């Protein structure tokens, strides 16, 4: 009986996919605001992307 070989996606392949599928940006905020953001994310159990999406939804109303 032949055993299946375990395969692993290389870091290079993952990075290349992420560069095509996602856009990233960096923002700098004061420590107090960073703490508020972190606390909200933890309280709601959401990602940064979800937090930004919710904020935009509120702004667009």
PQR file with spaces between the fields and no chain letter, atoms N, CA, C, O and H, PARSE charges and radii, in Angstrom:
ATOM       1  N    UNK     1       0.838   -1.172    0.000 -0.4000 1.5000
ATOM       2  CA   UNK     1       0.000    0.000    0.000 -0.0000 2.0000
ATOM       3  C    UNK     1       0.895    1.252    0.000  0.5500 1.7000
ATOM       4  O    UNK     1       1.842    1.353    0.780 -0.5500 1.4000
ATOM       5  N    UNK     2       0.581    2.171   -0.866 -0.4000 1.5000
ATOM       6  CA   UNK     2       1.380    3.388   -1.006 -0.0000 2.0000
ATOM       7  C    UNK     2       0.921    4.454   -0.008  0.5500 1.7000
ATOM       8  O    UNK     2      -0.274    4.725    0.114 -0.5500 1.4000
ATOM       9  H    UNK     2      -0.188    2.089   -1.499  0.4000 1.0000
ATOM      10  N    UNK     3       1.878    5.057    0.702 -0.4000 1.5000
ATOM      11  CA   UNK     3       1.532    6.121    1.641 -0.0000 2.0000
ATOM      12  C    UNK     3       1.545    7.461    0.920  0.5500 1.7000
ATOM      13  O    UNK     3       2.412    7.734    0.089 -0.5500 1.4000
ATOM      14  H    UNK     3       2.849    4.837    0.603  0.4000 1.0000
ATOM      15  N    UNK     4       0.567    8.283    1.257 -0.4000 1.5000
ATOM      16  CA   UNK     4       0.503    9.604    0.651 -0.0000 2.0000
ATOM      17  C    UNK     4       1.561   10.500    1.267  0.5500 1.7000
ATOM      18  O    UNK     4       1.792   10.495    2.476 -0.5500 1.4000
ATOM      19  H    UNK     4      -0.137    8.061    1.932  0.4000 1.0000
ATOM      20  N    UNK     5       2.173   11.244    0.422 -0.4000 1.5000
ATOM      21  CA   UNK     5       3.187   12.183    0.877 -0.0000 2.0000
ATOM      22  C    UNK     5       2.508   13.440    1.436  0.5500 1.7000
ATOM      23  O    UNK     5       1.598   13.991    0.818 -0.5500 1.4000
ATOM      24  H    UNK     5       1.986   11.249   -0.560  0.4000 1.0000
ATOM      25  N    UNK     6       2.959   13.878    2.600 -0.4000 1.5000
ATOM      26  CA   UNK     6       2.430   15.110    3.169 -0.0000 2.0000
ATOM      27  C    UNK     6       3.074   16.278    2.441  0.5500 1.7000
ATOM      28  O    UNK     6       4.291   16.320    2.259 -0.5500 1.4000
ATOM      29  H    UNK     6       3.699   13.431    3.103  0.4000 1.0000
ATOM      30  N    UNK     7       2.246   17.221    2.028 -0.4000 1.5000
ATOM      31  CA   UNK     7       2.784   18.390    1.340 -0.0000 2.0000
ATOM      32  C    UNK     7       2.546   19.630    2.183  0.5500 1.7000
ATOM      33  O    UNK     7       1.588   19.701    2.952 -0.5500 1.4000
ATOM      34  H    UNK     7       1.257   17.187    2.176  0.4000 1.0000
ATOM      35  N    UNK     8       3.410   20.582    2.031 -0.4000 1.5000
ATOM      36  CA   UNK     8       3.300   21.847    2.749 -0.0000 2.0000
ATOM      37  C    UNK     8       3.448   22.974    1.741  0.5500 1.7000
ATOM      38  O    UNK     8       4.324   22.951    0.877 -0.5500 1.4000
ATOM      39  H    UNK     8       4.189   20.524    1.406  0.4000 1.0000
ATOM      40  N    UNK     9       2.574   23.959    1.874 -0.4000 1.5000
ATOM      41  CA   UNK     9       2.672   25.116    1.004 -0.0000 2.0000
ATOM      42  C    UNK     9       3.831   25.971    1.489  0.5500 1.7000
ATOM      43  O    UNK     9       3.930   26.284    2.676 -0.5500 1.4000
ATOM      44  H    UNK     9       1.862   23.978    2.576  0.4000 1.0000
ATOM      45  N    UNK    10       4.688   26.338    0.583 -0.4000 1.5000
ATOM      46  CA   UNK    10       5.863   27.103    0.971 -0.0000 2.0000
ATOM      47  C    UNK    10       5.480   28.525    1.363  0.5500 1.7000
ATOM      48  O    UNK    10       4.452   29.047    0.933 -0.5500 1.4000
ATOM      49  H    UNK    10       4.607   26.083   -0.381  0.4000 1.0000
ATOM      50  N    UNK    11       6.305   29.128    2.169 -0.4000 1.5000
ATOM      51  CA   UNK    11       6.099   30.499    2.603 -0.0000 2.0000
ATOM      52  C    UNK    11       6.072   31.442    1.410  0.5500 1.7000
ATOM      53  O    UNK    11       5.299   32.400    1.387 -0.5500 1.4000
ATOM      54  H    UNK    11       7.141   28.704    2.519  0.4000 1.0000
ATOM      55  N    UNK    12       6.909   31.174    0.427 -0.4000 1.5000
ATOM      56  CA   UNK    12       6.960   32.014   -0.769 -0.0000 2.0000
ATOM      57  C    UNK    12       5.631   31.979   -1.509  0.5500 1.7000
ATOM      58  O    UNK    12       5.143   33.017   -1.957 -0.5500 1.4000
ATOM      59  H    UNK    12       7.537   30.396    0.446  0.4000 1.0000
ATOM      60  N    UNK    13       5.048   30.806   -1.639 -0.4000 1.5000
ATOM      61  CA   UNK    13       3.765   30.666   -2.331 -0.0000 2.0000
ATOM      62  C    UNK    13       2.673   31.386   -1.554  0.5500 1.7000
ATOM      63  O    UNK    13       1.846   32.079   -2.146 -0.5500 1.4000
ATOM      64  H    UNK    13       5.445   29.963   -1.275  0.4000 1.0000
ATOM      65  N    UNK    14       2.661   31.230   -0.248 -0.4000 1.5000
ATOM      66  CA   UNK    14       1.660   31.906    0.590 -0.0000 2.0000
ATOM      67  C    UNK    14       1.789   33.420    0.483  0.5500 1.7000
ATOM      68  O    UNK    14       0.783   34.121    0.371 -0.5500 1.4000
ATOM      69  H    UNK    14       3.332   30.667    0.233  0.4000 1.0000
ATOM      70  N    UNK    15       3.020   33.929    0.515 -0.4000 1.5000
ATOM      71  CA   UNK    15       3.249   35.363    0.417 -0.0000 2.0000
ATOM      72  C    UNK    15       2.778   35.887   -0.942  0.5500 1.7000
ATOM      73  O    UNK    15       2.152   36.943   -1.026 -0.5500 1.4000
ATOM      74  H    UNK    15       3.837   33.359    0.606  0.4000 1.0000
ATOM      75  N    UNK    16       3.083   35.146   -1.992 -0.4000 1.5000
ATOM      76  CA   UNK    16       2.670   35.554   -3.337 -0.0000 2.0000
ATOM      77  C    UNK    16       1.144   35.611   -3.441  0.5500 1.7000
ATOM      78  O    UNK    16       0.598   36.547   -4.026 -0.5500 1.4000
ATOM      79  H    UNK    16       3.592   34.288   -1.924  0.4000 1.0000
ATOM      80  N    UNK    17       0.454   34.613   -2.876 -0.4000 1.5000
ATOM      81  CA   UNK    17      -1.012   34.619   -2.877 -0.0000 2.0000
ATOM      82  C    UNK    17      -1.551   35.813   -2.096  0.5500 1.7000
ATOM      83  O    UNK    17      -2.447   36.511   -2.570 -0.5500 1.4000
ATOM      84  H    UNK    17       0.898   33.853   -2.401  0.4000 1.0000
ATOM      85  N    UNK    18      -1.013   36.048   -0.910 -0.4000 1.5000
ATOM      86  CA   UNK    18      -1.488   37.157   -0.081 -0.0000 2.0000
ATOM      87  C    UNK    18      -1.284   38.500   -0.765  0.5500 1.7000
ATOM      88  O    UNK    18      -2.119   39.394   -0.632 -0.5500 1.4000
ATOM      89  H    UNK    18      -0.285   35.481   -0.525  0.4000 1.0000
ATOM      90  N    UNK    19      -0.190   38.653   -1.491 -0.4000 1.5000
ATOM      91  CA   UNK    19       0.050   39.906   -2.205 -0.0000 2.0000
ATOM      92  C    UNK    19      -0.974   40.128   -3.313  0.5500 1.7000
ATOM      93  O    UNK    19      -1.333   41.269   -3.603 -0.5500 1.4000
ATOM      94  H    UNK    19       0.488   37.926   -1.600  0.4000 1.0000
ATOM      95  N    UNK    20      -1.444   39.057   -3.931 -0.4000 1.5000
ATOM      96  CA   UNK    20      -2.457   39.176   -4.976 -0.0000 2.0000
ATOM      97  C    UNK    20      -3.856   39.387   -4.382  0.5500 1.7000
ATOM      98  O    UNK    20      -4.641   40.179   -4.904 -0.5500 1.4000
ATOM      99  H    UNK    20      -1.153   38.129   -3.696  0.4000 1.0000
ATOM     100  N    UNK    21      -4.159   38.684   -3.304 -0.4000 1.5000
ATOM     101  CA   UNK    21      -5.517   38.648   -2.775 -0.0000 2.0000
ATOM     102  C    UNK    21      -5.836   39.768   -1.795  0.5500 1.7000
ATOM     103  O    UNK    21      -7.009   40.080   -1.589 -0.5500 1.4000
ATOM     104  H    UNK    21      -3.521   38.041   -2.881  0.4000 1.0000
ATOM     105  N    UNK    22      -4.834   40.377   -1.191 -0.4000 1.5000
ATOM     106  CA   UNK    22      -5.070   41.372   -0.149 -0.0000 2.0000
ATOM     107  C    UNK    22      -4.251   42.629   -0.395  0.5500 1.7000
ATOM     108  O    UNK    22      -3.213   42.593   -1.056 -0.5500 1.4000
ATOM     109  H    UNK    22      -3.881   40.124   -1.359  0.4000 1.0000
ATOM     110  N    UNK    23      -4.722   43.714    0.132 -0.4000 1.5000
ATOM     111  CA   UNK    23      -3.978   44.971    0.150 -0.0000 2.0000
ATOM     112  C    UNK    23      -3.701   45.291    1.610  0.5500 1.7000
ATOM     113  O    UNK    23      -4.535   45.027    2.477 -0.5500 1.4000
ATOM     114  H    UNK    23      -5.566   43.744    0.669  0.4000 1.0000
ATOM     115  N    UNK    24      -2.548   45.854    1.882 -0.4000 1.5000
ATOM     116  CA   UNK    24      -2.233   46.187    3.271 -0.0000 2.0000
ATOM     117  C    UNK    24      -1.844   47.652    3.363  0.5500 1.7000
ATOM     118  O    UNK    24      -1.377   48.258    2.399 -0.5500 1.4000
ATOM     119  H    UNK    24      -1.870   46.069    1.178  0.4000 1.0000
ATOM     120  N    UNK    25      -2.047   48.192    4.536 -0.4000 1.5000
ATOM     121  CA   UNK    25      -1.605   49.547    4.813 -0.0000 2.0000
ATOM     122  C    UNK    25      -1.229   49.631    6.276  0.5500 1.7000
ATOM     123  O    UNK    25      -1.675   48.833    7.100 -0.5500 1.4000
ATOM     124  H    UNK    25      -2.427   47.699    5.319  0.4000 1.0000
ATOM     125  N    UNK    26      -0.407   50.603    6.580 -0.4000 1.5000
ATOM     126  CA   UNK    26       0.078   50.789    7.941 -0.0000 2.0000
ATOM     127  C    UNK    26      -0.427   52.118    8.464  0.5500 1.7000
ATOM     128  O    UNK    26      -0.456   53.118    7.746 -0.5500 1.4000
ATOM     129  H    UNK    26      -0.045   51.251    5.910  0.4000 1.0000
ATOM     130  N    UNK    27      -0.820   52.112    9.710 -0.4000 1.5000
ATOM     131  CA   UNK    27      -1.292   53.336   10.342 -0.0000 2.0000
ATOM     132  C    UNK    27      -0.615   53.459   11.701  0.5500 1.7000
ATOM     133  O    UNK    27      -0.397   52.465   12.394 -0.5500 1.4000
ATOM     134  H    UNK    27      -0.796   51.300   10.293  0.4000 1.0000
ATOM     135  N    UNK    28      -0.293   54.671   12.062 -0.4000 1.5000
ATOM     136  CA   UNK    28       0.305   54.906   13.370 -0.0000 2.0000
ATOM     137  C    UNK    28      -0.675   55.702   14.214  0.5500 1.7000
ATOM     138  O    UNK    28      -1.187   56.736   13.785 -0.5500 1.4000
ATOM     139  H    UNK    28      -0.471   55.478   11.499  0.4000 1.0000
ATOM     140  N    UNK    29      -0.930   55.206   15.420 -0.4000 1.5000
ATOM     141  CA   UNK    29      -1.847   55.879   16.342 -0.0000 2.0000
ATOM     142  C    UNK    29      -1.176   56.011   17.698  0.5500 1.7000
ATOM     143  O    UNK    29      -0.220   55.304   18.017 -0.5500 1.4000
ATOM     144  H    UNK    29      -0.514   54.365   15.768  0.4000 1.0000
ATOM     145  N    UNK    30      -1.698   56.922   18.474 -0.4000 1.5000
ATOM     146  CA   UNK    30      -1.159   57.107   19.815 -0.0000 2.0000
ATOM     147  C    UNK    30      -1.468   55.870   20.657  0.5500 1.7000
ATOM     148  O    UNK    30      -2.445   55.170   20.390 -0.5500 1.4000
ATOM     149  H    UNK    30      -2.475   57.496   18.215  0.4000 1.0000
ATOM     150  N    UNK    31      -0.649   55.598   21.664 -0.4000 1.5000
ATOM     151  CA   UNK    31      -0.833   54.402   22.491 -0.0000 2.0000
ATOM     152  C    UNK    31      -2.224   54.289   23.111  0.5500 1.7000
ATOM     153  O    UNK    31      -2.758   53.188   23.242 -0.5500 1.4000
ATOM     154  H    UNK    31       0.144   56.167   21.880  0.4000 1.0000
ATOM     155  N    UNK    32      -2.810   55.420   23.493 -0.4000 1.5000
ATOM     156  CA   UNK    32      -4.140   55.385   24.107 -0.0000 2.0000
ATOM     157  C    UNK    32      -5.193   54.867   23.126  0.5500 1.7000
ATOM     158  O    UNK    32      -6.063   54.077   23.493 -0.5500 1.4000
ATOM     159  H    UNK    32      -2.376   56.315   23.387  0.4000 1.0000
ATOM     160  N    UNK    33      -5.101   55.322   21.879 -0.4000 1.5000
ATOM     161  CA   UNK    33      -6.044   54.866   20.863 -0.0000 2.0000
ATOM     162  C    UNK    33      -5.790   53.398   20.522  0.5500 1.7000
ATOM     163  O    UNK    33      -6.736   52.633   20.328 -0.5500 1.4000
ATOM     164  H    UNK    33      -4.395   55.964   21.581  0.4000 1.0000
ATOM     165  N    UNK    34      -4.542   53.010   20.450 -0.4000 1.5000
ATOM     166  CA   UNK    34      -4.207   51.607   20.181 -0.0000 2.0000
ATOM     167  C    UNK    34      -4.798   50.710   21.267  0.5500 1.7000
ATOM     168  O    UNK    34      -5.304   49.627   20.971 -0.5500 1.4000
ATOM     169  H    UNK    34      -3.774   53.631   20.608  0.4000 1.0000
ATOM     170  N    UNK    35      -4.735   51.154   22.513 -0.4000 1.5000
ATOM     171  CA   UNK    35      -5.298   50.373   23.625 -0.0000 2.0000
ATOM     172  C    UNK    35      -6.809   50.265   23.491  0.5500 1.7000
ATOM     173  O    UNK    35      -7.382   49.205   23.742 -0.5500 1.4000
ATOM     174  H    UNK    35      -4.324   52.033   22.753  0.4000 1.0000
ATOM     175  N    UNK    36      -7.454   51.352   23.099 -0.4000 1.5000
ATOM     176  CA   UNK    36      -8.917   51.327   22.909 -0.0000 2.0000
ATOM     177  C    UNK    36      -9.303   50.368   21.784  0.5500 1.7000
ATOM     178  O    UNK    36     -10.260   49.602   21.903 -0.5500 1.4000
ATOM     179  H    UNK    36      -6.989   52.214   22.895  0.4000 1.0000
ATOM     180  N    UNK    37      -8.542   50.425   20.692 -0.4000 1.5000
ATOM     181  CA   UNK    37      -8.812   49.539   19.550 -0.0000 2.0000
ATOM     182  C    UNK    37      -8.637   48.082   19.958  0.5500 1.7000
ATOM     183  O    UNK    37      -9.496   47.244   19.682 -0.5500 1.4000
ATOM     184  H    UNK    37      -7.765   51.047   20.596  0.4000 1.0000
ATOM     185  N    UNK    38      -7.534   47.790   20.609 -0.4000 1.5000
ATOM     186  CA   UNK    38      -7.254   46.423   21.052 -0.0000 2.0000
ATOM     187  C    UNK    38      -8.341   45.914   22.000  0.5500 1.7000
ATOM     188  O    UNK    38      -8.795   44.776   21.877 -0.5500 1.4000
ATOM     189  H    UNK    38      -6.836   48.470   20.833  0.4000 1.0000
ATOM     190  N    UNK    39      -8.755   46.763   22.946 -0.4000 1.5000
ATOM     191  CA   UNK    39      -9.789   46.375   23.912 -0.0000 2.0000
ATOM     192  C    UNK    39     -11.108   46.084   23.198  0.5500 1.7000
ATOM     193  O    UNK    39     -11.787   45.110   23.523 -0.5500 1.4000
ATOM     194  H    UNK    39      -8.386   47.687   23.046  0.4000 1.0000
ATOM     195  N    UNK    40     -11.472   46.917   22.235 -0.4000 1.5000
ATOM     196  CA   UNK    40     -12.720   46.706   21.504 -0.0000 2.0000
ATOM     197  C    UNK    40     -12.664   45.407   20.708  0.5500 1.7000
ATOM     198  O    UNK    40     -13.614   44.624   20.716 -0.5500 1.4000
ATOM     199  H    UNK    40     -10.921   47.709   21.971  0.4000 1.0000
ATOM     200  N    UNK    41     -11.542   45.183   20.017 -0.4000 1.5000
ATOM     201  CA   UNK    41     -11.395   43.952   19.241 -0.0000 2.0000
ATOM     202  C    UNK    41     -11.511   42.720   20.124  0.5500 1.7000
ATOM     203  O    UNK    41     -12.158   41.743   19.747 -0.5500 1.4000
ATOM     204  H    UNK    41     -10.770   45.819   20.010  0.4000 1.0000
ATOM     205  N    UNK    42     -10.893   42.760   21.291 -0.4000 1.5000
ATOM     206  CA   UNK    42     -10.951   41.618   22.206 -0.0000 2.0000
ATOM     207  C    UNK    42     -12.354   41.424   22.765  0.5500 1.7000
ATOM     208  O    UNK    42     -12.840   40.298   22.869 -0.5500 1.4000
ATOM     209  H    UNK    42     -10.368   43.553   21.597  0.4000 1.0000
ATOM     210  N    UNK    43     -13.007   42.540   23.126 -0.4000 1.5000
ATOM     211  CA   UNK    43     -14.361   42.456   23.681 -0.0000 2.0000
ATOM     212  C    UNK    43     -15.328   41.858   22.672  0.5500 1.7000
ATOM     213  O    UNK    43     -16.175   41.038   23.026 -0.5500 1.4000
ATOM     214  H    UNK    43     -12.612   43.455   23.042  0.4000 1.0000
ATOM     215  N    UNK    44     -15.201   42.266   21.419 -0.4000 1.5000
ATOM     216  CA   UNK    44     -16.100   41.799   20.360 -0.0000 2.0000
ATOM     217  C    UNK    44     -15.607   40.523   19.686  0.5500 1.7000
ATOM     218  O    UNK    44     -16.337   39.917   18.901 -0.5500 1.4000
ATOM     219  H    UNK    44     -14.513   42.932   21.131  0.4000 1.0000
ATOM     220  N    UNK    45     -14.389   40.115   19.979 -0.4000 1.5000
ATOM     221  CA   UNK    45     -13.774   38.936   19.341 -0.0000 2.0000
ATOM     222  C    UNK    45     -13.793   39.058   17.815  0.5500 1.7000
ATOM     223  O    UNK    45     -14.259   38.163   17.110 -0.5500 1.4000
ATOM     224  H    UNK    45     -13.796   40.607   20.616  0.4000 1.0000
ATOM     225  N    UNK    46     -13.275   40.190   17.324 -0.4000 1.5000
ATOM     226  CA   UNK    46     -13.267   40.433   15.886 -0.0000 2.0000
ATOM     227  C    UNK    46     -11.847   40.760   15.421  0.5500 1.7000
ATOM     228  O    UNK    46     -10.971   41.090   16.220 -0.5500 1.4000
ATOM     229  H    UNK    46     -12.897   40.917   17.897  0.4000 1.0000
ATOM     230  N    UNK    47     -11.651   40.660   14.121 -0.4000 1.5000
ATOM     231  CA   UNK    47     -10.363   40.982   13.520 -0.0000 2.0000
ATOM     232  C    UNK    47     -10.301   42.483   13.229  0.5500 1.7000
ATOM     233  O    UNK    47     -11.301   43.193   13.332 -0.5500 1.4000
ATOM     234  H    UNK    47     -12.363   40.392   13.472  0.4000 1.0000
ATOM     235  N    UNK    48      -9.118   42.941   12.868 -0.4000 1.5000
ATOM     236  CA   UNK    48      -8.961   44.348   12.490 -0.0000 2.0000
ATOM     237  C    UNK    48      -9.784   44.644   11.244  0.5500 1.7000
ATOM     238  O    UNK    48     -10.367   45.723   11.134 -0.5500 1.4000
ATOM     239  H    UNK    48      -8.306   42.364   12.784  0.4000 1.0000
ATOM     240  N    UNK    49      -9.841   43.715   10.314 -0.4000 1.5000
ATOM     241  CA   UNK    49     -10.629   43.922    9.099 -0.0000 2.0000
ATOM     242  C    UNK    49     -12.105   44.109    9.437  0.5500 1.7000
ATOM     243  O    UNK    49     -12.768   44.975    8.866 -0.5500 1.4000
ATOM     244  H    UNK    49      -9.367   42.839   10.403  0.4000 1.0000
ATOM     245  N    UNK    50     -12.616   43.310   10.351 -0.4000 1.5000
ATOM     246  CA   UNK    50     -14.014   43.434   10.764 -0.0000 2.0000
ATOM     247  C    UNK    50     -14.248   44.756   11.478  0.5500 1.7000
ATOM     248  O    UNK    50     -15.273   45.401   11.258 -0.5500 1.4000
ATOM     249  H    UNK    50     -12.077   42.606   10.815  0.4000 1.0000
ATOM     250  N    UNK    51     -13.323   45.167   12.322 -0.4000 1.5000
ATOM     251  CA   UNK    51     -13.449   46.442   13.012 -0.0000 2.0000
ATOM     252  C    UNK    51     -13.528   47.586   12.004  0.5500 1.7000
ATOM     253  O    UNK    51     -14.383   48.463   12.127 -0.5500 1.4000
ATOM     254  H    UNK    51     -12.490   44.643   12.500  0.4000 1.0000
ATOM     255  N    UNK    52     -12.646   47.581   11.013 -0.4000 1.5000
ATOM     256  CA   UNK    52     -12.651   48.635    9.996 -0.0000 2.0000
ATOM     257  C    UNK    52     -13.934   48.605    9.169  0.5500 1.7000
ATOM     258  O    UNK    52     -14.479   49.653    8.819 -0.5500 1.4000
ATOM     259  H    UNK    52     -11.951   46.869   10.913  0.4000 1.0000
ATOM     260  N    UNK    53     -14.404   47.426    8.866 -0.4000 1.5000
ATOM     261  CA   UNK    53     -15.641   47.287    8.109 -0.0000 2.0000
ATOM     262  C    UNK    53     -16.821   47.873    8.890  0.5500 1.7000
ATOM     263  O    UNK    53     -17.646   48.590    8.323 -0.5500 1.4000
ATOM     264  H    UNK    53     -13.962   46.575    9.150  0.4000 1.0000
ATOM     265  N    UNK    54     -16.901   47.573   10.165 -0.4000 1.5000
ATOM     266  CA   UNK    54     -17.977   48.120   11.005 -0.0000 2.0000
ATOM     267  C    UNK    54     -17.879   49.638   11.091  0.5500 1.7000
ATOM     268  O    UNK    54     -18.895   50.328   11.017 -0.5500 1.4000
ATOM     269  H    UNK    54     -16.231   46.990   10.625  0.4000 1.0000
ATOM     270  N    UNK    55     -16.676   50.159   11.246 -0.4000 1.5000
ATOM     271  CA   UNK    55     -16.490   51.611   11.340 -0.0000 2.0000
ATOM     272  C    UNK    55     -16.939   52.290   10.050  0.5500 1.7000
ATOM     273  O    UNK    55     -17.594   53.331   10.095 -0.5500 1.4000
ATOM     274  H    UNK    55     -15.850   49.598   11.306  0.4000 1.0000
ATOM     275  N    UNK    56     -16.596   51.715    8.910 -0.4000 1.5000
ATOM     276  CA   UNK    56     -17.009   52.290    7.642 -0.0000 2.0000
ATOM     277  C    UNK    56     -18.516   52.227    7.467  0.5500 1.7000
ATOM     278  O    UNK    56     -19.114   53.162    6.935 -0.5500 1.4000
ATOM     279  H    UNK    56     -16.064   50.869    8.874  0.4000 1.0000
ATOM     280  N    UNK    57     -19.135   51.144    7.904 -0.4000 1.5000
ATOM     281  CA   UNK    57     -20.587   51.019    7.814 -0.0000 2.0000
ATOM     282  C    UNK    57     -21.264   52.141    8.608  0.5500 1.7000
ATOM     283  O    UNK    57     -22.250   52.719    8.150 -0.5500 1.4000
ATOM     284  H    UNK    57     -18.649   50.385    8.336  0.4000 1.0000
ATOM     285  N    UNK    58     -20.741   52.445    9.782 -0.4000 1.5000
ATOM     286  CA   UNK    58     -21.298   53.515   10.608 -0.0000 2.0000
ATOM     287  C    UNK    58     -21.109   54.868    9.924  0.5500 1.7000
ATOM     288  O    UNK    58     -22.021   55.696    9.922 -0.5500 1.4000
ATOM     289  H    UNK    58     -19.940   51.975   10.154  0.4000 1.0000
ATOM     290  N    UNK    59     -19.944   55.092    9.351 -0.4000 1.5000
ATOM     291  CA   UNK    59     -19.664   56.364    8.692 -0.0000 2.0000
ATOM     292  C    UNK    59     -20.516   56.582    7.443  0.5500 1.7000
ATOM     293  O    UNK    59     -20.859   57.716    7.108 -0.5500 1.4000
ATOM     294  H    UNK    59     -19.204   54.420    9.353  0.4000 1.0000
ATOM     295  N    UNK    60     -20.852   55.501    6.764 -0.4000 1.5000
ATOM     296  CA   UNK    60     -21.599   55.609    5.517 -0.0000 2.0000
ATOM     297  C    UNK    60     -23.095   55.802    5.726  0.5500 1.7000
ATOM     298  O    UNK    60     -23.820   56.058    4.764 -0.5500 1.4000
ATOM     299  H    UNK    60     -20.574   54.580    7.036  0.4000 1.0000
ATOM     300  N    UNK    61     -23.561   55.687    6.933 -0.4000 1.5000
ATOM     301  CA   UNK    61     -25.007   55.853    7.204 -0.0000 2.0000
ATOM     302  C    UNK    61     -25.387   57.302    7.194  0.5500 1.7000
ATOM     303  O    UNK    61     -26.554   57.636    7.401 -0.5500 1.4000
ATOM     304  H    UNK    61     -22.972   55.480    7.714  0.4000 1.0000
